[in-house]
Protein backbone atom coordinates (compact mmCIF):
# COMPACT_ATOMS: atom_id res chain seq x y z
CA UNK A 1 0.00 0.00 0.00
CA UNK A 2 1.45 3.36 -1.01
CA UNK A 3 2.27 5.92 1.67
CA UNK A 4 -0.24 8.44 0.26
CA UNK A 5 -3.03 5.86 0.06
CA UNK A 6 -2.52 4.94 3.69
CA UNK A 7 -2.45 8.59 4.71
CA UNK A 8 -5.74 9.15 2.87
CA UNK A 9 -7.36 6.17 4.59
CA UNK A 10 -6.06 7.25 8.00
CA UNK A 11 -7.27 10.81 7.42
CA UNK A 12 -10.81 9.54 6.86
CA UNK A 13 -10.74 6.97 9.68
CA UNK A 14 -9.04 8.75 12.61
CA UNK A 15 -9.59 10.08 15.20
CA UNK A 16 -13.28 9.89 14.26
CA UNK A 17 -14.62 8.25 11.08
CA UNK A 18 -15.73 10.72 8.42
CA UNK A 19 -15.11 14.42 7.79
CA UNK A 20 -18.18 16.24 9.13
CA UNK A 21 -20.17 16.40 12.36
CA UNK A 22 -23.11 18.29 13.88
CA UNK A 23 -22.61 21.06 16.41
CA UNK A 24 -25.27 22.87 18.41
CA UNK A 25 -25.62 26.63 18.08
CA UNK A 26 -27.71 27.42 21.18
CA UNK A 27 -27.12 26.85 24.91
CA UNK A 28 -28.41 23.52 26.21
CA UNK A 29 -27.06 23.39 29.75
CA UNK A 30 -30.08 24.06 31.95
CA UNK A 31 -33.66 22.91 32.25
CA UNK A 32 -34.74 26.32 30.96
CA UNK A 33 -32.47 25.92 27.90
CA UNK A 34 -34.03 22.55 27.10
CA UNK A 35 -37.53 23.91 27.61
CA UNK A 36 -36.80 26.60 25.02
CA UNK A 37 -34.97 24.25 22.65
CA UNK A 38 -37.61 21.55 22.67
CA UNK A 39 -40.94 21.13 24.43
CA UNK A 40 -42.76 23.37 25.19
CA UNK A 41 -40.77 26.30 23.70
CA UNK A 42 -40.29 24.82 20.26
CA UNK A 43 -44.04 25.07 19.65
CA UNK A 44 -43.76 28.84 19.22
CA UNK A 45 -41.56 28.85 16.08
CA UNK A 46 -43.58 25.90 14.77
CA UNK A 47 -46.71 28.07 14.86
CA UNK A 48 -44.89 30.98 13.24
CA UNK A 49 -43.62 28.83 10.36
CA UNK A 50 -47.04 27.22 9.88
CA UNK A 51 -48.49 30.72 9.54
CA UNK A 52 -45.77 31.87 7.11
CA UNK A 53 -43.24 29.41 5.63
CA UNK A 54 -40.73 32.24 5.13
CA UNK A 55 -40.32 32.26 8.91
CA UNK A 56 -38.31 29.05 8.55
CA UNK A 57 -35.43 31.32 7.53
CA UNK A 58 -35.86 33.29 10.77
CA UNK A 59 -36.25 30.49 13.29
CA UNK A 60 -34.26 27.56 11.81
CA UNK A 61 -30.94 26.93 10.12
CA UNK A 62 -32.57 26.43 6.70
CA UNK A 63 -31.08 29.60 5.24
CA UNK A 64 -27.50 28.41 5.80
CA UNK A 65 -27.99 24.73 5.02
CA UNK A 66 -27.11 23.03 1.72
CA UNK A 67 -27.74 19.39 0.84
CA UNK A 68 -25.07 17.64 -1.22
CA UNK A 69 -27.02 14.94 -3.04
CA UNK A 70 -25.88 12.13 -5.35
CA UNK A 71 -26.73 8.69 -6.65
CA UNK A 72 -23.08 7.72 -7.07
CA UNK A 73 -23.27 7.11 -10.80
CA UNK A 74 -20.23 9.25 -11.72
CA UNK A 75 -17.90 9.40 -8.72
CA UNK A 76 -14.87 11.58 -9.50
CA UNK A 77 -12.97 9.67 -12.18
CA UNK A 78 -14.00 6.32 -10.72
CA UNK A 79 -17.36 5.86 -12.44
CA UNK A 80 -20.58 4.26 -11.21
CA UNK A 81 -19.67 2.71 -7.86
CA UNK A 82 -23.01 3.27 -6.18
CA UNK A 83 -24.45 5.72 -3.64
CA UNK A 84 -22.68 4.46 -0.51
CA UNK A 85 -19.23 4.52 -2.11
CA UNK A 86 -19.80 8.20 -2.95
CA UNK A 87 -20.25 9.19 0.70
CA UNK A 88 -16.58 10.18 1.31
CA UNK A 89 -16.79 12.53 -1.69
CA UNK A 90 -20.06 14.06 -0.52
CA UNK A 91 -18.67 14.54 2.99
CA UNK A 92 -15.67 16.20 1.38
CA UNK A 93 -17.96 18.59 -0.46
CA UNK A 94 -19.68 19.41 2.82
CA UNK A 95 -16.27 20.09 4.37
CA UNK A 96 -15.45 22.53 1.55
CA UNK A 97 -18.75 24.38 1.98
CA UNK A 98 -17.97 24.94 5.65
CA UNK A 99 -14.26 25.69 5.20
CA UNK A 100 -14.59 28.24 2.43
CA UNK A 101 -18.02 29.84 2.93
CA UNK A 102 -19.16 28.85 6.45
CA UNK A 103 -22.17 27.06 4.98
CA UNK A 104 -23.57 24.11 6.91
CA UNK A 105 -23.99 21.07 4.70
CA UNK A 106 -25.23 17.51 4.91
CA UNK A 107 -24.58 14.72 2.44
CA UNK A 108 -27.42 12.57 1.09
CA UNK A 109 -26.84 9.45 -1.01
CA UNK A 110 -29.94 8.21 -2.83
CA UNK A 111 -30.58 4.64 -3.98
CA UNK A 112 -33.25 4.56 -6.68
CA UNK A 113 -34.55 2.54 -9.61
CA UNK A 114 -35.50 5.25 -12.10
CA UNK A 115 -34.52 8.84 -12.78
CA UNK A 116 -38.03 9.99 -11.89
CA UNK A 117 -37.79 8.24 -8.55
CA UNK A 118 -34.57 10.13 -7.75
CA UNK A 119 -36.22 13.40 -8.74
CA UNK A 120 -39.22 12.67 -6.52
CA UNK A 121 -37.02 11.84 -3.52
CA UNK A 122 -35.03 15.06 -3.80
CA UNK A 123 -38.07 17.23 -4.49
CA UNK A 124 -39.84 15.77 -1.46
CA UNK A 125 -37.06 16.82 0.95
CA UNK A 126 -35.98 20.06 -0.75
CA UNK A 127 -37.77 22.45 1.60
CA UNK A 128 -35.57 21.25 4.46
CA UNK A 129 -32.66 23.11 2.90
CA UNK A 130 -31.68 26.55 1.66
CA UNK A 131 -30.10 25.04 -1.44
CA UNK A 132 -29.29 21.75 -3.18
CA UNK A 133 -25.91 20.84 -4.67
CA UNK A 134 -26.19 17.86 -7.03
CA UNK A 135 -22.98 15.92 -7.38
CA UNK A 136 -21.44 12.98 -9.26
CA UNK A 137 -24.50 12.09 -11.36
CA UNK A 138 -23.79 10.73 -14.82
CA UNK A 139 -24.87 12.25 -18.11
CA UNK A 140 -27.33 12.46 -19.73
CA UNK A 141 -29.53 11.74 -16.70
CA UNK A 142 -27.98 14.65 -14.81
CA UNK A 143 -29.44 17.14 -17.30
CA UNK A 144 -32.96 15.79 -16.87
CA UNK A 145 -32.59 15.60 -13.09
CA UNK A 146 -31.35 19.15 -12.67
CA UNK A 147 -33.95 20.60 -15.04
CA UNK A 148 -36.81 18.83 -13.27
CA UNK A 149 -35.62 19.80 -9.81
CA UNK A 150 -35.18 23.45 -10.76
CA UNK A 151 -38.80 23.43 -11.89
CA UNK A 152 -40.13 21.60 -8.80
CA UNK A 153 -38.08 23.08 -5.96
CA UNK A 154 -38.40 26.43 -4.21
CA UNK A 155 -34.67 26.60 -3.43
CA UNK A 156 -31.68 26.91 -5.79
CA UNK A 157 -30.53 23.63 -7.37
CA UNK A 158 -27.01 23.51 -8.82
CA UNK A 159 -25.20 20.56 -10.40
CA UNK A 160 -21.61 21.49 -9.62
CA UNK A 161 -20.03 18.98 -12.00
CA UNK A 162 -21.71 20.92 -14.79
CA UNK A 163 -21.78 24.54 -13.76
CA UNK A 164 -18.95 24.79 -11.25
CA UNK A 165 -16.55 23.32 -13.79
CA UNK A 166 -17.97 25.59 -16.48
CA UNK A 167 -17.60 28.77 -14.41
CA UNK A 168 -13.97 28.19 -13.45
CA UNK A 169 -13.10 26.99 -16.96
CA UNK A 170 -14.69 30.05 -18.55
CA UNK A 171 -12.91 32.43 -16.18
CA UNK A 172 -9.55 30.82 -16.84
CA UNK A 173 -10.01 30.48 -20.60
CA UNK A 174 -11.09 34.06 -21.15
CA UNK A 175 -8.12 35.27 -19.12
CA UNK A 176 -5.79 32.91 -21.02
CA UNK A 177 -7.01 34.25 -24.34
CA UNK A 178 -6.43 37.78 -23.06
CA UNK A 179 -2.87 36.85 -22.11
CA UNK A 180 -2.42 35.46 -25.61
CA UNK A 181 -3.82 38.61 -27.25
CA UNK A 182 -7.01 36.89 -28.42
CA UNK A 183 -10.73 37.23 -27.74
CA UNK A 184 -13.42 34.68 -26.90
CA UNK A 185 -15.55 35.99 -29.77
CA UNK A 186 -12.95 35.01 -32.37
CA UNK A 187 -11.57 31.84 -30.81
CA UNK A 188 -11.86 28.45 -32.50
CA UNK A 189 -12.51 25.99 -29.67
CA UNK A 190 -12.11 22.21 -29.55
CA UNK A 191 -13.81 20.33 -26.70
CA UNK A 192 -12.77 16.74 -26.09
CA UNK A 193 -15.62 15.14 -24.17
CA UNK A 194 -19.39 15.47 -24.45
CA UNK A 195 -20.65 14.74 -20.95
CA UNK A 196 -22.16 17.00 -18.32
CA UNK A 197 -19.09 19.16 -17.74
CA UNK A 198 -18.33 19.52 -21.45
CA UNK A 199 -21.83 20.58 -22.41
CA UNK A 200 -22.07 23.05 -19.52
CA UNK A 201 -18.62 24.50 -20.28
CA UNK A 202 -19.44 25.15 -23.90
CA UNK A 203 -22.90 26.55 -23.12
CA UNK A 204 -21.41 29.02 -20.65
CA UNK A 205 -18.62 30.00 -23.04
CA UNK A 206 -21.31 30.89 -25.56
CA UNK A 207 -23.03 33.07 -22.96
CA UNK A 208 -19.64 34.74 -22.41
CA UNK A 209 -19.24 35.52 -26.11
CA UNK A 210 -18.00 32.41 -27.92
CA UNK A 211 -19.67 31.59 -31.24
CA UNK A 212 -21.41 28.22 -31.39
CA UNK A 213 -20.20 27.63 -34.94
CA UNK A 214 -16.59 28.00 -33.72
CA UNK A 215 -16.95 25.14 -31.23
CA UNK A 216 -16.08 21.57 -32.21
CA UNK A 217 -17.05 18.90 -29.69
CA UNK A 218 -15.83 15.31 -29.81
CA UNK A 219 -17.00 12.12 -28.12
CA UNK A 220 -15.76 8.55 -28.42
CA UNK A 221 -16.99 8.42 -32.01
CA UNK A 222 -15.19 11.53 -33.17
CA UNK A 223 -16.45 14.98 -34.10
CA UNK A 224 -20.10 15.67 -33.28
CA UNK A 225 -21.57 16.75 -36.62
CA UNK A 226 -25.02 17.27 -38.05
CA UNK A 227 -25.10 14.05 -40.08
CA UNK A 228 -24.60 11.74 -37.11
CA UNK A 229 -27.67 9.78 -36.04
CA UNK A 230 -26.44 8.65 -32.61
CA UNK A 231 -26.67 11.98 -30.75
CA UNK A 232 -28.78 12.72 -27.70
CA UNK A 233 -30.47 16.11 -27.44
CA UNK A 234 -27.57 17.61 -25.49
CA UNK A 235 -24.87 16.57 -27.93
CA UNK A 236 -27.08 17.73 -30.78
CA UNK A 237 -26.73 21.29 -29.50
CA UNK A 238 -23.12 21.16 -30.69
CA UNK A 239 -23.54 19.25 -33.94
CA UNK A 240 -21.67 21.28 -36.56
CA UNK A 241 -22.43 21.18 -40.25
CA UNK A 242 -18.87 20.21 -41.09
CA UNK A 243 -16.84 17.66 -42.99
CA UNK A 244 -14.32 17.48 -40.15
CA UNK A 245 -14.38 14.08 -38.49
CA UNK A 246 -11.23 13.56 -36.41
CA UNK A 247 -9.36 15.30 -33.62
CA UNK A 248 -6.61 16.21 -36.05
CA UNK A 249 -9.14 17.79 -38.42
CA UNK A 250 -10.49 20.17 -35.77
CA UNK A 251 -7.15 20.89 -34.07
CA UNK A 252 -5.77 22.49 -37.23
CA UNK A 253 -5.46 26.23 -36.37
CA UNK A 254 -7.53 25.82 -33.18
CA UNK A 255 -7.02 28.53 -30.56
CA UNK A 256 -8.35 26.55 -27.59
CA UNK A 257 -8.48 22.91 -26.50
CA UNK A 258 -10.69 21.99 -23.54
CA UNK A 259 -10.37 18.44 -22.27
CA UNK A 260 -13.02 16.92 -20.00
CA UNK A 261 -12.56 13.34 -21.11
CA UNK A 262 -9.70 11.04 -20.12
CA UNK A 263 -5.94 10.72 -19.76
CA UNK A 264 -3.44 11.03 -22.60
CA UNK A 265 -5.97 11.42 -25.44
CA UNK A 266 -4.33 14.56 -26.87
CA UNK A 267 -1.17 13.70 -28.81
CA UNK A 268 1.68 16.17 -29.18
CA UNK A 269 1.21 16.06 -32.95
CA UNK A 270 -2.25 17.58 -32.54
CA UNK A 271 -0.92 20.31 -30.25
CA UNK A 272 1.63 21.25 -32.89
CA UNK A 273 -1.22 21.87 -35.35
CA UNK A 274 -2.87 24.56 -33.24
CA UNK A 275 -2.79 28.27 -34.05
CA UNK A 276 -0.11 30.57 -32.70
CA UNK A 277 -0.34 31.20 -28.97
CA UNK A 278 -2.81 28.41 -28.16
CA UNK A 279 -4.60 27.67 -24.90
CA UNK A 280 -4.99 24.13 -23.52
CA UNK A 281 -7.12 23.25 -20.50
CA UNK A 282 -6.59 19.52 -19.95
CA UNK A 283 -8.91 18.89 -17.01
CA UNK A 284 -9.09 15.10 -16.77
CA UNK A 285 -8.10 14.28 -13.20
CA UNK A 286 -5.76 13.01 -11.91
CA UNK A 287 -4.20 12.34 -15.33
CA UNK A 288 -4.79 15.10 -17.90
CA UNK A 289 -5.46 14.69 -21.61
CA UNK A 290 -1.82 15.61 -22.19
CA UNK A 291 0.96 15.92 -19.65
CA UNK A 292 1.96 19.58 -19.17
CA UNK A 293 5.62 18.76 -19.68
CA UNK A 294 4.87 17.28 -23.09
CA UNK A 295 2.56 20.12 -24.08
CA UNK A 296 5.12 22.79 -23.15
CA UNK A 297 7.90 20.89 -24.90
CA UNK A 298 5.76 20.86 -28.04
CA UNK A 299 4.65 24.51 -27.88
CA UNK A 300 6.64 27.18 -26.06
CA UNK A 301 3.91 29.78 -26.79
CA UNK A 302 1.29 27.86 -24.80
CA UNK A 303 -0.94 28.78 -21.86
CA UNK A 304 -2.04 25.63 -20.05
CA UNK A 305 -4.35 24.66 -17.21
CA UNK A 306 -5.14 21.31 -15.61
CA UNK A 307 -7.29 19.97 -12.81
CA UNK A 308 -4.24 19.30 -10.64
CA UNK A 309 -2.88 21.37 -7.77
CA UNK A 310 0.76 20.60 -8.56
CA UNK A 311 0.73 22.55 -11.84
CA UNK A 312 -0.07 26.21 -12.54
CA UNK A 313 -3.63 27.25 -13.42
CA UNK A 314 -5.63 24.62 -11.56
CA UNK A 315 -9.24 24.41 -12.74
CA UNK A 316 -10.81 23.75 -9.34
CA UNK A 317 -14.53 23.96 -8.60
CA UNK A 318 -13.83 25.14 -5.07
CA UNK A 319 -13.05 28.52 -6.64
CA UNK A 320 -16.76 29.04 -7.17
CA UNK A 321 -19.39 26.70 -5.70
CA UNK A 322 -19.10 27.70 -2.00
CA UNK A 323 -19.24 31.38 -2.89
CA UNK A 324 -22.05 31.01 -5.43
CA UNK A 325 -24.18 29.32 -2.78
CA UNK A 326 -23.14 31.95 -0.21
CA UNK A 327 -24.42 34.75 -2.41
CA UNK A 328 -27.54 32.83 -3.43
CA UNK A 329 -28.44 31.92 0.16
CA UNK A 330 -27.89 35.42 1.49
CA UNK A 331 -30.50 36.92 -0.84
CA UNK A 332 -32.71 33.77 -0.76
CA UNK A 333 -32.41 33.27 -4.51
CA UNK A 334 -35.01 30.92 -5.98
CA UNK A 335 -32.49 29.62 -8.50
CA UNK A 336 -28.91 30.04 -9.73
CA UNK A 337 -29.46 31.49 -13.19
CA UNK A 338 -27.19 32.34 -16.11
CA UNK A 339 -26.75 35.93 -14.94
CA UNK A 340 -25.40 34.68 -11.61
CA UNK A 341 -23.03 32.24 -13.33
CA UNK A 342 -21.63 34.91 -15.66
CA UNK A 343 -21.24 37.25 -12.68
CA UNK A 344 -19.17 34.56 -10.96
CA UNK A 345 -17.01 34.16 -14.08
CA UNK A 346 -16.29 37.89 -14.16
CA UNK A 347 -15.53 38.07 -10.44
CA UNK A 348 -13.12 35.13 -10.56
CA UNK A 349 -11.26 36.26 -13.63
CA UNK A 350 -11.05 39.84 -12.37
CA UNK A 351 -9.43 38.72 -9.13
CA UNK A 352 -6.62 36.99 -11.05
CA UNK A 353 -5.54 40.38 -12.40
CA UNK A 354 -5.01 41.91 -8.95
CA UNK A 355 -1.90 41.83 -6.79
CA UNK A 356 -1.68 38.61 -4.79
CA UNK A 357 -1.49 39.02 -0.98
CA UNK A 358 1.45 37.52 0.87
CA UNK A 359 -0.82 35.16 2.81
CA UNK A 360 -1.96 33.59 -0.46
CA UNK A 361 1.63 33.25 -1.67
CA UNK A 362 2.59 31.58 1.60
CA UNK A 363 -0.36 29.17 1.48
CA UNK A 364 0.28 28.36 -2.18
CA UNK A 365 4.03 27.88 -1.87
CA UNK A 366 4.93 30.64 -4.33
CA UNK A 367 7.31 33.57 -3.92
CA UNK A 368 5.50 35.59 -6.58
CA UNK A 369 2.31 35.37 -8.64
CA UNK A 370 1.14 37.85 -11.23
CA UNK A 371 -1.35 37.76 -14.08
CA UNK A 372 0.23 35.94 -17.00
CA UNK A 373 0.69 32.50 -18.59
CA UNK A 374 1.23 30.71 -15.24
CA UNK A 375 -1.45 32.61 -13.31
CA UNK A 376 -4.80 33.08 -15.05
CA UNK A 377 -6.98 31.68 -12.24
CA UNK A 378 -6.89 32.67 -8.54
CA UNK A 379 -5.64 30.19 -5.97
CA UNK A 380 -8.36 28.35 -3.98
CA UNK A 381 -7.02 29.65 -0.65
CA UNK A 382 -7.38 33.30 -1.69
CA UNK A 383 -9.69 34.79 1.00
CA UNK A 384 -10.89 37.47 -1.43
CA UNK A 385 -12.86 34.88 -3.40
CA UNK A 386 -15.61 34.74 -0.80
CA UNK A 387 -16.51 38.44 -0.76
CA UNK A 388 -15.91 39.03 -4.48
CA UNK A 389 -17.81 36.06 -5.89
CA UNK A 390 -20.59 35.99 -3.29
CA UNK A 391 -21.28 39.72 -3.74
CA UNK A 392 -21.26 39.48 -7.54
CA UNK A 393 -23.65 36.53 -7.46
CA UNK A 394 -25.97 38.17 -4.92
CA UNK A 395 -26.14 41.39 -6.94
CA UNK A 396 -26.87 39.42 -10.12
CA UNK A 397 -29.65 37.53 -8.33
CA UNK A 398 -31.26 40.80 -7.21
CA UNK A 399 -30.89 42.47 -10.61
CA UNK A 400 -32.23 39.43 -12.50
CA UNK A 401 -35.29 39.18 -10.26
CA UNK A 402 -34.71 35.80 -8.57
CA UNK A 403 -33.80 37.16 -5.12
CA UNK A 404 -36.49 37.02 -2.44
CA UNK A 405 -34.60 39.14 0.07
CA UNK A 406 -32.85 42.47 -0.31
CA UNK A 407 -29.09 42.68 -0.58
CA UNK A 408 -27.84 43.31 2.98
CA UNK A 409 -26.33 46.75 3.46
CA UNK A 410 -22.57 46.79 2.74
CA UNK A 411 -22.83 43.09 1.86
CA UNK A 412 -19.42 41.42 1.49
CA UNK A 413 -17.57 44.68 0.92
CA UNK A 414 -13.93 43.87 1.52
N, C-alpha and C positions, 0 to 999 in steps of 0.2 A: 504494500500500500504506500503510495507516494506521501511525502511529508505534507504537501498542501492538502491532499484529500483528507488525511487524518485531522489536520487542523480545522478543516471545514466541518467535519463530522463532530469534532469536539466542541466547536463554537456553537453548534445547534443543540448539543446534548447537555452541556454543563454551563453553569452550575444548576440551571433549571431548564428542562426541555423546552424548545421553542424560542421565539424572538419577541413576543409581545405578551402583555399582561394587562389586567384591569386595575385601575386605582380609583379610590373614592375621592370625590371633590368637595364633600361637605363633612362637618364634624359628626362623629357617631360614637361619642364616648359616654354620654349620659342617657338616662331614661328619657329626658326631654328631647335630646337629639333624635333618638329612635322614634319617638312619638311624632316628630316632625317629618322624619325621613320616610316612615311607613305609616301604619295605622295609628291614630286616625288622621294625622296631618296630610297624608298624601291624597286624601279625598278632595282637598281644596283645589290643587292644580288639575286633578282629573275633571272636576266640574268646569273649570275654566277652559280646558281644551275641548271638552264636549260641546261647549257653547260656541267656541271659535277655534277651529283647528290650527290657525296661525299661532295660537298661544303655546303650541308645542315648542316653538322656537324660544319662547320666553321662559318656560318652566322645565324644559328637559335639555339634554345634550344633543338633540337632533341636528341643530344648526352647525355643529362642529364634528359630525360623525359621517364617515364615508364607508360604504361596504365595498370590499374588493371581492368580486364574484367571478368564478370560473367553472368550467366543466372539465378542465384538464385535457382538452383535445389538442392543444398546441403549446406544450410546456417548454419555454425557452427554445433551445435548439434540439430538444429531446423528443418532441413529437407527442403523440397521443398515449400518455401513460396513465390516464384516469384521474378523477377528481382528487382522491386522497394523496396521490403522489405530488400533486401540485401545491399542497398545503405549505411546504417550506417557502415556495416562491410567493404565495399570497401573504404569508406572514412577513416576508421580506418587504413586500410592497407597503404593508401597514407600518412597518418600521420606518420606511422612507417618508411616508406621509407625516409621521410624528416628528421625525428628526429635522426635516427641512421646512415644514409649514405648520407645525404644532396642531395637526389635524388628527383627531382620534379616528381609529380605523379598526374594522373587524373583518376577518377573512371568512368567506362562505364558499364551500365547494359543493356543487350541485350534481347529484347523480340523476340522470333522466333518460327517457327512451326516445323522445322526439324533440325537435327544436321548439315546437309549440309548448311542450311541457316545460322546458327550461324557461321560456318567456313567461309562462303563467306563474311559475314559482317566484321568479324575480319580481314580477309586477305585484304579486300578492304581498310581498314584504317591503316594498320600496318606501312606503311612507314612514317606516322606522328610521330612515336615514335622511341626511341632508343631501347626499349625492351617491351615485353608484359608479364605480370604476370596474368595467369589464376587463378581463385579463385572460390571455392564453386560451383563446377560443379560435378554432381553425376556420379558415375561409373555405367556401363562401358563406357558411352558416352565420359567421360573425356579423356579416352585413345585415342579414335578415333580423338577427337578434337585436342588434343595436337599434335599427330603424323601428322595430315594433315596440321596444321599450321606451324609446324617446316619445313615441305617440301615446303610450299608456301610462307613463309615470309622471308625477308632478314634481319630480326633482331631476337635476341634471344627470344624464347618463353619458358616459364617455368611455369608449374602447381605446385604452391607451396604446395597445399594440398598433392600432391604426393611426390615431391622431397625434399621440405623443411623439411617435417616431416621425410623423410627417412634419410637425411643427419644428422640431430640432433640426431635421434634415433641411427644411426650407430655409431656416435662419442661416445655417452654415453654408448652404449652397449659394444663396444670394450674396453673402459676404465673400465667398471664394471667387465668384464671378467678378465681383467688384475689385478684389485684389488683382485679378487677371486682366482687368480693363475691359470686361464684357458685361452684358446686361442679360437679365432673365428673359426679356422679351425677344431677344435675338438668338438665344442659345438653342442648339440642337442637343436633345437629351436622350440618352439611352438608359432604360430601366431594365435590369436583369432581375426577374421575379415578377409574379403577377398575383400575389396573395394580398392579404389584408393591408400590410404595411405599404406594399408597392402601390396599390390602387389609391390609398389615402395620400401617400406622398405626392403622386402625380396630380391628384385632384387639387391638393392645396397649392402646389406650384402653379397650377393654372390660375387659381384665385390670386396668386401673387404676381401674375403677369406673364407666365410662360404660355406659349401657343400650343394648343392641343396637337396641331399638325406637325409640330417640331418634336413630338415625343414618340419614341419607338420603344414599345414594351415587348419583352420576350418571356416566354414560359418554357417548359421542357420541350415543347415542339417547335421552338424557334420564334420568329417574329410574329406578333399578333397582327394579322392583316384582315382586310374586309372580306376576303374570299374563303376564309376558314369557316368550317361548319361545326367546330367543336368548342365554341366559346360560350361561357356563361354571360349573363347580362352585365357583369362588372368588367370582365375582360373586353367585352364588346365596346365599352366606352372608349377604349384605346386601340381599336382596330383601324389601322391606317390603310388607305387605298394606295398601296405601294407594291412594287415588285421585289423589294428587299425581303430576304428570307432568313438570313443567317446573322449571327453576331458580327461577323466581319463586315457584312454588307452595311449594317447600321453604324458601326464604329468608325467608318471612313469619314473623317472631318467632323466627328462629334465633338462638342464642347464639354459635355458632362456625361459621366457614367455613374449611375446609382445602382448599387448592388444590394438587394434584399433577398438573397437566394441561398447560396451555399458556398463552401470553401473552394478556392482555386479554380473557379470557372472562367476567370478572365485571363487569357494568355497575354504574355508580354507583346506578342506580335499584334494583337488587337489594340493595345495601348499605343503602340508606335504609329498606328493609323489615325489617331485622333488629331484634331486641329491644334494649332499652336496654343500654348498656355491652357491645357485642359484641366478639368476638375474631376477627381475620382472620389466618390464616397462608397467604400467597400464595407458594408455594414453587417455582413454575416458574422456571427459571434459564436464561439471565440475565434474561429479561423475565417478571415476575410476572403472575398472573391479573388483578391490578389494580394500577396504579401507586400507591405509597404516598401521593403528593401528592394524587391524586384521592380516595383512600379517606378520608384525613384531612380533606379539604375537605368531603366528604359527611357524615362523622360525627366530631364533635369528642370523643365519648366512647369512642373506639375504642382498643383495643390491637392492634398489628399486628406481624407478623413476615414476613420474606421469606428467600429463599435467598442474598441478596446481602450482601456485606461493607460496602457503602457506605450501608446503612440500619441502624437499631437492630434488635435481636432477630434476628440471623442464625441460621437453622436450618441448621447445618453439621455434617455427619457426623463431622468430625474431633473434635468434642466427645466422641465416645464410642468409635468403633471401635478406636483404638489402645489405649485403656485397658481396654476389655472383653477384648481379646486378651491384654493384659498380665496381668490377673487370672486369666484362664482358663489361660494357659500356666504361670503360677507355681504353680498347684495341680494341673496336668496334668488339667484337666477333660476329660471324654470328649465333652462337648457344651456348647453355650451355650443354656441352657434359659430358660423364661419367668421363673423366679425370678431368674435372673441379669440378664435384661433389665429387669425391674421394679426391681431393686436399682440398676441404672445410672440409671434414670429418677429415682429418689429422690435419689441422690447428686448428679446434675447439677442438679436443681431446688433442692436444699438449698443448694448452693454459691452460687447466684444471690442468696440472701438474706443472705449474709455481706458484711462490709466488703471493698471491693476494694483490693488492695495497689497501691501507687504504681507498681510495675514493670508491672502490667497496664494501668493508666491510661496510662502512657507509651507502651507498645507499641501500645495501641489508639487513641491520639490523643485521649483524653478527659481533661478536667480533673476530672470527677467522675462516678461511676456509683453508683447505689443502686437497690435493688429497687423497681420501679415500672413504669409503662407502657412506658418506653423501655429497660428492663433486666430482662427476665424469664428470660434465658438467659445463662450465663457466656460470656466471650470465649474464643475458641480458644487464645489464648496464655497463659491463666491456668495457672501451673505447679501449682496445687492440684488440677487435674482428674486428673492421673496418680495421685497417692496416694488421692484420695477415691473415684474410680470403680473403679480397679483393686482396692482393698481391699474395697469393697462387693460387687463381682462375685465375688471370690475367696471371701469369706465365704458368699455365697449358693450358690456351687458346693459348698462343703463341707457346708453345712446341708441342701442338697437332694440330697446323695448322689452327685453326679457327679464329685467330685474324687477323684483317685487319688494325691494327695500331701497331706500335712498343710499347713495354713497356716503359713508360716514365722513364727517368733517375732518379735513387733513389726513384722509385715509392713506396710509402707507407712504407718506412723504418722508423720504430719507434725507 
